[in-house]
Amino acid sequence: MDKRRKYSFEQKLAIVMAVENDYQSVSSVARGFGCSRFCIQQWLEHYRIAGEVGLKLQVGLKVYTSKFRIKVVEKILNKDLSLMEASSIFGISSAATIYNWLCIYKREGRQGLLMMGSGQKKQPMKHKTSQVEQNLTPEQQELAALKAENEWLRTENAYLKKLDALMKEEQAQNKKQKEQKPSGN
């Protein structure tokens, strides 16, 4: 079950105004409205930087181009913007998104952001090559890879057979229980 709750612009504005104009603490407003302190702090920051427009930022899956990512990260680095300021200025709902871009940029440079696809993709597990494997000829490496793949397929096959047996057993038990129940007629 998704515990996240979507708040309308009007609700966000009322919450922000309760803190800004009514001088209530973030904690008391969070308890009163049933939302997290973190959300309120984000909305306050967006409101302080961009006004009401900052509260209209939509949370959800957005696709950002590589050029846009680079522009945002370089603006942060060149202008000493905070992550929250940048998220408000560029209309990005989460500062965590920008933080991820910044980490990639610092680790891999512009190229890292250019190579990034849209959204997060699972990276395949990389096989660690041992010292012994590095000294093998290409034919021996191919043979070792084929043996490893063969072992993987055997394991997968055994798993699927076991899964099939368990499913058949469960179906048999369900059928047996249905036969034992007296009909309601």
Secondary structure, DSSP 8 states (H G I E B T S, - for coil): --------HHHHHHHHHHHHTS---HHHHHHHHT--HHHHHHHHHHHHHHGGGGGG---S-----HHHHHHHHHHHHHHT--HHHHHHHHT-S-HHHHHHHHHHHHHH-HHHHHH--SS-----------HHHHTS-HHHHHHHHHHHHHHHHHHHHHHHHHHHHHHHHHHHHHHHHHHHS----
